[in-house]
Amino acid sequence: MSCAGCGVQLQTERKDAAGYLPGAAIERDPAICQRCFRMKHYNEISTVALDESDFLRILSHVGQGAGLVVHIVDLFDFEGSVISSLPRFIGSNPILIVANKIDLFPKNVNRNRILNWVQKQAKEAGLKPVETVLCSARSGEGMDRLVEAIERHRKREDVYVVGATNVGKSSVINRLIRDFSELDAELTVSHYPGTTLGAVKIPLDDGHAVIDTPGIVYKSRLTEIVAKADLAAITPNKPLKPLVYQLDSGQSLFFGAMARFDFVKGVHQSFVCYFAGGLLVHRTKLERADELTNEQRGELLQPPVKERLDQLPEWTKHAIRIPRGGNSEILISGLGWIKASGESGAEVVVHAPKGVKVVLRDAIL
């Protein structure tokens, strides 16, 4: 059976996947998925996910039409959430980058500096957006500028919203509907022509639509592979408070049982850690780190607890040489980042679950 709203194949097993509806609702006529149901009756978009191949099929259809592509990325995990292949699939359609979760950065942090950083990172990823907007669906910061940017660049065409899962894509759309939409109380939904992959249309008053696409799943983000019970501990919901550690070479930091940072070689210096407040950090000597890894993951070192350790892949090592200058940081995708503040550089090793992206980048702050 297919959803009468978005056309996706209906299923009753996975709540976070496209086409889900409760078993008790399967006999409804017409039968619509939970995502379409919530949109139709509560004006609320909910997140569903697709694997990369299905997501790219949706993008290929975007390239066949005219419209503005709104790419929502996660400021807490830019490299993990940016869709660098986007230009290959959307034709000549313009891209508007929306960097969500600016509320995680303290108010006294210069917004223009962050904006410039996002623009630079986007360029390095191969994107050439017509504009970049910082916003927070949670606090409302920047949402008015987002509305203005969409109207300025869509030129009375459709708006396609794309993004990875867990970047706040649905939250941004819901905030737009709640604060800026003049739509009727009951939204209509229809499937995106040419696909049965669960994209839905939110009608605009000029006959065009905002088209919300399912989120793409990137397994290189830690948020996609941890148990749901551990998401709250690694996902920040308050402004980040930097943790500063003065380290000598031969010392290690554990971030729960999610990752480990070894300072292998370099002069005494400080490392500034930006992680969710619920993640416990443990410092030890490098000579004891392997022993602690083998004996205390899931015990002293958590999350996750021992019963959920098997859900994480085994750690793999990333040897990184931090250049001189003190303006570099290491991102562990979906978890946070560590800034090296020393001027003389350092040699470090990051242990993270196999497949999780670990990159050296210019510091965002």
Residue pairs with C-beta under 8 A, 6 or more apart in sequence:
1 9
1 10
1 26
1 31
2 8
2 9
2 10
2 196
3 9
3 10
3 19
3 21
3 31
3 32
3 33
3 36
3 191
3 198
4 30
4 31
4 32
4 36
5 32
5 33
5 36
5 37
5 39
5 40
5 189
5 190
5 191
5 200
6 32
6 33
6 35
6 36
6 189
6 190
6 191
6 192
6 198
6 199
6 200
7 191
7 192
7 195
7 196
7 197
7 198
8 18
8 19
8 33
8 191
8 196
8 197
8 198
9 18
9 19
9 196
10 19
10 20
10 21
10 26
10 31
10 33
11 17
11 19
11 20
11 21
12 20
12 21
12 22
12 23
12 26
13 20
14 20
15 34
16 47
16 48
16 49
17 48
17 49
18 33
18 35
18 48
18 49
18 50
18 197
18 198
18 214
19 33
19 48
19 198
20 33
20 34
20 35
20 48
21 31
21 32
21 33
21 34
21 37
22 34
25 31
25 34
25 37
32 40
32 189
33 198
34 46
35 45
35 46
35 48
35 198
35 200
36 189
36 200
38 44
38 45
38 46
39 45
39 46
39 187
39 189
39 200
39 202
40 186
40 187
40 188
40 189
41 186
43 174
43 177
43 178
43 181
43 183
43 185
43 187
44 174
44 177
45 170
45 173
45 174
45 177
45 200
45 202
45 212
46 170
47 165
47 166
47 169
47 170
47 215
48 198
48 214
48 215
49 165
49 214
49 215
49 216
49 217
50 58
50 197
50 198
50 214
50 215
50 216
50 217
51 216
51 217
52 216
52 217
52 218
54 197
54 214
55 213
55 214
55 216
56 85
56 89
57 195
57 197
58 192
58 195
58 197
58 199
58 213
58 214
59 86
59 89
59 90
59 162
60 89
61 192
61 193
61 194
61 195
62 69
62 89
62 90
62 91
62 93
62 160
62 162
63 89
63 90
63 91
63 93
64 91
64 194
65 93
65 158
66 93
66 157
66 158
67 93
67 154
67 157
67 158
67 159
67 160
67 208
67 211
68 93
68 94
68 96
68 150
68 153
68 154
68 155
68 157
68 158
68 159
68 160
69 86
69 90
69 93
69 94
69 95
69 96
69 160
69 162
70 95
70 96
70 98
70 150
70 159
70 160
70 161
70 162
71 82
71 83
71 86
71 95
71 96
71 97
71 98
71 127
71 129
71 162
71 163
72 98
72 100
72 161
72 162
72 163
72 167
72 168
72 169
72 172
73 81
73 82
73 97
73 98
73 99
73 100
73 118
73 163
73 164
73 167
74 80
74 81
74 99
74 100
74 101
74 164
74 166
74 167
74 168
75 99
75 100
75 101
75 102
75 104
75 105
75 114
75 118
75 134
76 101
76 104
76 236
76 336
77 167
77 221
77 223
77 331
77 333
77 334
78 99
78 118
78 121
78 331
78 364
79 121
79 125
79 331
79 333
79 357
79 359
79 361
80 164
80 218
80 220
80 221
80 331
80 333
80 334
80 357
81 163
81 164
81 166
81 167
81 218
81 221
82 121
82 122
82 125
82 127
83 162
83 163
83 164
83 216
84 125
84 126
84 127
86 95
86 127
86 162
87 95
87 126
87 127
87 128
90 160
93 160
94 129
94 130
94 153
95 127
95 128
95 129
95 130
96 129
96 130
96 131
96 132
96 133
96 149
96 150
96 153
97 118
97 122
97 127
97 129
97 131
97 132
97 133
98 132
98 133
98 135
98 146
98 172
99 114
99 115
99 118
99 132
99 133
99 134
99 135
100 135
100 136
100 137
100 167
100 168
100 169
100 171
100 172
101 136
101 138
101 168
102 111
102 114
102 134
102 135
102 136
102 141
102 142
103 136
103 138
103 139
103 141
103 239
104 236
104 238
104 239
104 240
105 114
105 239
105 240
105 365
106 239
106 240
107 239
109 365
111 134
113 365
114 134
114 364
114 365
115 132
115 134
117 362
117 364
118 132
118 134
119 129
119 132
120 362
121 361
121 362
122 128
122 129
122 132
130 153
131 149
131 152
131 153
133 142
133 145
133 146
133 149
134 141
134 142
135 141
135 142
135 143
135 145
135 146
135 172
136 142
136 143
137 143
137 168
137 171
137 172
137 174
137 175
138 168
138 171
138 237
140 175
140 179
143 175
143 176
143 179
143 180
144 180
146 172
146 176
147 176
147 180
150 159
154 208
156 206
156 208
157 208
158 208
158 209
158 210
158 211
159 204
159 208
159 209
159 210
159 211
160 211
160 213
161 169
161 172
161 173
161 210
161 211
161 212
161 213
162 169
162 213
162 216
163 169
163 215
163 216
164 215
164 216
164 217
164 218
164 221
165 215
165 216
165 217
165 218
165 223
165 224
166 215
166 221
166 223
166 224
166 235
166 334
167 215
169 212
169 215
170 212
173 202
173 210
173 212
176 210
177 183
177 187
177 202
182 205
183 202
183 203
183 205
187 202
187 203
188 201
188 203
189 200
189 201
189 202
190 200
190 201
191 199
191 200
192 199
192 200
192 201
192 211
192 213
197 213
197 214
198 214
199 211
199 212
199 213
199 214
200 211
200 212
201 209
201 210
201 211
201 212
202 209
202 210
202 211
202 212
203 209
204 210
217 224
218 224
219 225
219 355
220 333
220 355
220 356
220 357
221 333
221 334
221 356
221 357
222 234
222 258
222 259
222 332
222 333
222 334
222 335
222 352
222 353
222 356
223 231
223 234
223 235
223 334
224 334
225 311
225 312
225 313
225 353
225 355
225 356
226 234
226 258
226 303
226 304
226 311
226 312
226 334
227 304
227 308
227 311
229 304
229 308
230 303
230 304
230 308
232 278
233 256
233 276
233 278
233 279
233 303
234 256
234 258
234 275
234 276
234 278
234 279
234 303
234 334
234 335
234 336
235 276
236 275
236 276
236 277
236 336
237 276
238 277
240 274
240 275
241 277
242 272
242 273
242 274
242 339
243 272
243 273
243 274
243 275
243 281
244 270
244 271
244 272
244 273
245 253
245 270
245 271
245 272
245 273
245 281
245 283
246 268
246 269
246 270
247 253
247 263
247 268
247 269
247 270
247 271
247 283
248 263
248 268
249 263
249 264
249 265
249 266
249 267
249 268
249 346
250 263
250 264
250 285
250 286
250 287
251 262
251 263
251 283
251 284
251 285
251 286
252 260
252 261
252 262
252 263
252 283
252 284
252 285
252 286
252 289
253 260
253 261
253 271
253 273
253 281
253 282
253 283
253 338
254 260
254 261
254 281
254 282
254 283
254 284
254 289
254 292
254 293
254 301
255 261
255 273
255 275
255 279
255 280
255 281
255 332
255 335
255 336
256 279
256 280
256 301
256 302
256 303
256 304
257 297
257 298
257 301
257 302
257 303
257 304
257 309
257 312
258 279
258 303
258 304
258 312
258 332
258 335
258 352
258 353
259 315
259 332
259 335
259 350
259 351
259 352
259 353
259 356
260 289
260 293
260 315
260 350
260 351
260 352
261 271
261 330
261 338
261 348
261 349
261 350
261 351
262 286
262 289
262 348
262 349
262 350
262 351
263 271
263 286
263 346
263 348
264 286
264 346
264 347
264 348
264 349
265 346
265 347
266 322
266 342
266 344
266 345
266 346
266 347
267 342
267 344
269 340
269 341
269 342
269 344
269 346
270 341
270 342
271 338
271 339
271 340
271 341
272 338
272 339
272 341
273 281
273 336
273 337
273 338
273 339
274 336
274 337
274 338
274 339
274 365
275 281
275 335
275 336
276 336
279 303
279 335
279 336
280 301
280 302
282 292
282 300
282 301
284 292
292 300
292 301
293 301
293 315
293 351
297 306
297 309
298 304
298 305
298 306
298 307
298 308
298 309
299 306
304 311
304 312
312 353
313 353
313 354
313 355
313 356
314 353
314 354
315 351
315 352
315 353
315 354
316 351
316 352
316 353
316 354
317 349
317 350
317 351
318 349
318 350
318 351
318 352
318 358
319 347
319 348
319 349
320 330
320 347
320 348
320 349
320 350
320 358
320 360
321 345
321 346
321 347
322 328
322 330
322 340
322 345
322 346
322 347
322 348
322 360
323 345
324 343
324 344
324 345
325 343
325 345
326 340
326 341
326 342
326 343
327 362
327 363
328 339
328 340
328 360
328 361
328 362
328 363
329 337
329 338
329 339
329 340
329 360
329 361
329 362
329 363
329 364
330 337
330 338
330 340
330 348
330 350
330 358
330 359
330 360
330 361
331 337
331 357
331 358
331 359
331 361
332 338
332 350
332 352
332 356
332 357
332 358
333 356
333 357
333 358
333 359
334 356
335 352
335 356
337 361
337 364
339 363
339 365
340 346
340 348
350 358
352 358
